[in-house]
Amino acid sequence: MLADSLDPSDRVVLEATGNALAIARILAPGCAEVLLAHPKRLRAISHAKVKTDKFDARVLAELLAANLIPAVWIPDEQTRRLRRQISRRRALVKRCTALKNEISAVLIRNLKRRPEMTDLFGRSGREWLQQLELPLDERETVDACLRQLDFMTGELSAIDTQIAGAVIHSEQMRRLMTIPGVDATTATTVIAAIGDVRRFPTSRHLVGYLGLHPKVRQSGSSPARHGRTSKEGPAAARHVLVEAAWITTRSPGPLRAFGQRVAARRGKHIAAVAVARKLATLAWHMLTHEQDYAFQRPTLTRRKLRRLELMTGAPRVKPGPNHIPMRKTGAAQLEWQIAEQAEIAYRRMMADWQATGPREGAGATKERASDRPSKGTAAPQATSS
C-alpha cells in the first residue's frame, strides 16, 4: 500500500478531484505534508500538450520540488460535513424544481391554464390538479411527479432539521443571521464555503474566492476595463448570497439604500450581485472581528432562531393571557424605524461623498486614488451663526 511505503520526511501532492480528500486523509499520517493542487491553476502553469498519468505525475513532482504547487485549502471534518449537507440539499431542491417543471409542462401540452391560487402544489392546488381532465398517460405523469415530490419534500425537511441544529450550536452562523435576509441555509452555506475565515487576509480575498469580483483587463497606460464577475469558487455560496441580496433589499437599512443606488445606474440584476458582494464583505468583517451586524433588528433575529429551535424539536410554550405576538410588539416597530433612520444616514453620507469626490495623492485611501477632478464640496449639515 502506498501509505505504508512513505517516509516521514516525504511530501505528497495530489490533484484536487472528487476523492482526493479521502486519499489525503489516508496518506497524511505517514508523511510530512500532503498538498492538493488546484486543477485549473495547475493547467495554466504546466501548459501540457501531452495528457497521460505518468506525465502528469512528473509535472506535479517537478512543481512540488520547486514549491510552485497552487495548493487548495484542506478543510476539517466539520466543514466537510457541512459541505456534504449543503450539496445534498441543493440536489434535493434541484430535483423538486425539475418535478414541478414537469407538471407545468403537462399543463402547457394540454392547453390548461394555471389556477388563480399562488401555490400550485399546496392543498388547493393539488385538489385542482386531481380534478383536472387529462389523457391517461398525462394523468399518470402528474400523479407520479406528485408522489416523488412528496418524498423529496420529506427528505428536504429532514436535511433542513439537521442544518437548523448545526446553526443553533454555531456562534458564527448565528452571527451571520443577524443580517436581515440571511437565513439558516444562507449562513450554513457561507460558513461551509469559508471554513476558517483566518485564511483570507482581507475581505477582498474572500470576495475573490467566492467569484463575486469583476474581471479586469488592463495593459500599458490604457484604463482598466471591468467585465462580468469571475464566478470562480463555490457556486453554492454565490447563489445563496445573491438570493439573500434580493431579500435584504426589501427591508430598510443601508443595504437597501446601497442596492437602490446601484440599481439606478446599472439595473436591478447587477445591483443584486453588488449587494451579494457587500454581504460577503460584511461576513468577513463580522467573523474576523467577532461582531454582530451593526444594523440588525434583534426582534427579527430572535424570530429566526426561535423558528430553528422549533424545527429541532424544542417544546412550544403556550402563550399566556398577556402574550403579545412578536410581530406586533412596539420593539419591532421601533427597530424598523431605527433601520429607516440608518438608511437615511447612509444616503446622506453617500450624497456628501459624491459631492466631495475621492481624495487624490498621498491622502487617498490605499488602492483608491483617483485622477478625477473634484466635483465640489460636501453639503454642510449645519450652519454656524
KAQUIKA-V285761 format. One record per residue. N is the residue number from 0. RES is the residue in one letter. PSI is psi as a letter, one per 30 degrees, with the letter a starting at -180 (none if undefined). Layout:
n: <N | N>
res: <RES | RES>
psi: <PSI | PSI>
//
This chain:
n: <0 | 1 | 2 | 3 | 4 | 5 | 6 | 7 | 8 | 9 | 10 | 11 | 12 | 13 | 14 | 15 | 16 | 17 | 18 | 19 | 20 | 21 | 22 | 23 | 24 | 25 | 26 | 27 | 28 | 29 | 30 | 31 | 32 | 33 | 34 | 35 | 36 | 37 | 38 | 39 | 40 | 41 | 42 | 43 | 44 | 45 | 46 | 47 | 48 | 49 | 50 | 51 | 52 | 53 | 54 | 55 | 56 | 57 | 58 | 59 | 60 | 61 | 62 | 63 | 64 | 65 | 66 | 67 | 68 | 69 | 70 | 71 | 72 | 73 | 74 | 75 | 76 | 77 | 78 | 79 | 80 | 81 | 82 | 83 | 84 | 85 | 86 | 87 | 88 | 89 | 90 | 91 | 92 | 93 | 94 | 95 | 96 | 97 | 98 | 99 | 100 | 101 | 102 | 103 | 104 | 105 | 106 | 107 | 108 | 109 | 110 | 111 | 112 | 113 | 114 | 115 | 116 | 117 | 118 | 119 | 120 | 121 | 122 | 123 | 124 | 125 | 126 | 127 | 128 | 129 | 130 | 131 | 132 | 133 | 134 | 135 | 136 | 137 | 138 | 139 | 140 | 141 | 142 | 143 | 144 | 145 | 146 | 147 | 148 | 149 | 150 | 151 | 152 | 153 | 154 | 155 | 156 | 157 | 158 | 159 | 160 | 161 | 162 | 163 | 164 | 165 | 166 | 167 | 168 | 169 | 170 | 171 | 172 | 173 | 174 | 175 | 176 | 177 | 178 | 179 | 180 | 181 | 182 | 183 | 184 | 185 | 186 | 187 | 188 | 189 | 190 | 191 | 192 | 193 | 194 | 195 | 196 | 197 | 198 | 199 | 200 | 201 | 202 | 203 | 204 | 205 | 206 | 207 | 208 | 209 | 210 | 211 | 212 | 213 | 214 | 215 | 216 | 217 | 218 | 219 | 220 | 221 | 222 | 223 | 224 | 225 | 226 | 227 | 228 | 229 | 230 | 231 | 232 | 233 | 234 | 235 | 236 | 237 | 238 | 239 | 240 | 241 | 242 | 243 | 244 | 245 | 246 | 247 | 248 | 249 | 250 | 251 | 252 | 253 | 254 | 255 | 256 | 257 | 258 | 259 | 260 | 261 | 262 | 263 | 264 | 265 | 266 | 267 | 268 | 269 | 270 | 271 | 272 | 273 | 274 | 275 | 276 | 277 | 278 | 279 | 280 | 281 | 282 | 283 | 284 | 285 | 286 | 287 | 288 | 289 | 290 | 291 | 292 | 293 | 294 | 295 | 296 | 297 | 298 | 299 | 300 | 301 | 302 | 303 | 304 | 305 | 306 | 307 | 308 | 309 | 310 | 311 | 312 | 313 | 314 | 315 | 316 | 317 | 318 | 319 | 320 | 321 | 322 | 323 | 324 | 325 | 326 | 327 | 328 | 329 | 330 | 331 | 332 | 333 | 334 | 335 | 336 | 337 | 338 | 339 | 340 | 341 | 342 | 343 | 344 | 345 | 346 | 347 | 348 | 349 | 350 | 351 | 352 | 353 | 354 | 355 | 356 | 357 | 358 | 359 | 360 | 361 | 362 | 363 | 364 | 365 | 366 | 367 | 368 | 369 | 370 | 371 | 372 | 373 | 374 | 375 | 376 | 377 | 378 | 379 | 380 | 381 | 382 | 383 | 384>
res: <M | L | A | D | S | L | D | P | S | D | R | V | V | L | E | A | T | G | N | A | L | A | I | A | R | I | L | A | P | G | C | A | E | V | L | L | A | H | P | K | R | L | R | A | I | S | H | A | K | V | K | T | D | K | F | D | A | R | V | L | A | E | L | L | A | A | N | L | I | P | A | V | W | I | P | D | E | Q | T | R | R | L | R | R | Q | I | S | R | R | R | A | L | V | K | R | C | T | A | L | K | N | E | I | S | A | V | L | I | R | N | L | K | R | R | P | E | M | T | D | L | F | G | R | S | G | R | E | W | L | Q | Q | L | E | L | P | L | D | E | R | E | T | V | D | A | C | L | R | Q | L | D | F | M | T | G | E | L | S | A | I | D | T | Q | I | A | G | A | V | I | H | S | E | Q | M | R | R | L | M | T | I | P | G | V | D | A | T | T | A | T | T | V | I | A | A | I | G | D | V | R | R | F | P | T | S | R | H | L | V | G | Y | L | G | L | H | P | K | V | R | Q | S | G | S | S | P | A | R | H | G | R | T | S | K | E | G | P | A | A | A | R | H | V | L | V | E | A | A | W | I | T | T | R | S | P | G | P | L | R | A | F | G | Q | R | V | A | A | R | R | G | K | H | I | A | A | V | A | V | A | R | K | L | A | T | L | A | W | H | M | L | T | H | E | Q | D | Y | A | F | Q | R | P | T | L | T | R | R | K | L | R | R | L | E | L | M | T | G | A | P | R | V | K | P | G | P | N | H | I | P | M | R | K | T | G | A | A | Q | L | E | W | Q | I | A | E | Q | A | E | I | A | Y | R | R | M | M | A | D | W | Q | A | T | G | P | R | E | G | A | G | A | T | K | E | R | A | S | D | R | P | S | K | G | T | A | A | P | Q | A | T | S | S>
psi: <k | e | e | f | f | k | k | f | f | l | k | k | k | k | k | j | a | e | g | e | e | e | e | e | e | e | f | e | f | g | l | e | k | k | k | k | k | j | e | e | e | e | e | f | e | e | h | k | f | k | j | l | e | e | e | e | e | e | e | e | e | e | e | e | e | g | h | g | k | i | l | l | k | j | l | l | e | e | e | e | e | e | e | e | e | e | e | e | e | e | e | e | e | e | e | e | e | e | e | e | e | e | e | e | e | e | e | e | e | g | h | k | k | k | l | f | l | e | j | f | g | a | e | e | e | e | e | e | e | e | f | k | j | l | l | e | e | e | e | e | e | e | e | e | e | e | e | e | e | e | e | e | e | e | e | e | e | e | e | e | e | e | e | e | e | e | e | e | g | j | e | e | e | e | e | f | f | f | k | k | f | j | a | e | e | e | e | e | e | e | e | e | e | e | c | j | f | f | f | j | e | l | f | e | e | e | e | e | e | f | g | g | k | l | k | k | k | k | k | b | g | k | l | k | k | k | b | l | l | f | h | l | a | j | e | e | e | e | e | e | e | e | e | e | e | e | e | e | f | f | k | k | l | e | e | e | e | e | e | e | e | e | e | f | e | f | l | e | e | e | e | e | e | e | e | e | e | e | e | e | e | e | e | e | e | e | e | e | f | h | k | l | k | e | h | l | j | e | e | e | e | e | e | e | e | e | e | e | e | e | e | g | g | k | k | k | k | k | k | a | f | g | k | k | k | f | f | g | l | f | e | e | e | e | e | e | e | e | e | e | e | e | e | e | e | e | e | e | e | e | e | e | e | e | e | e | l | l | l | l | b | f | f | l | k | k | g | g | k | k | g | k | l | k | g | a | l | k | k | k | f | l | k | k | none>
//
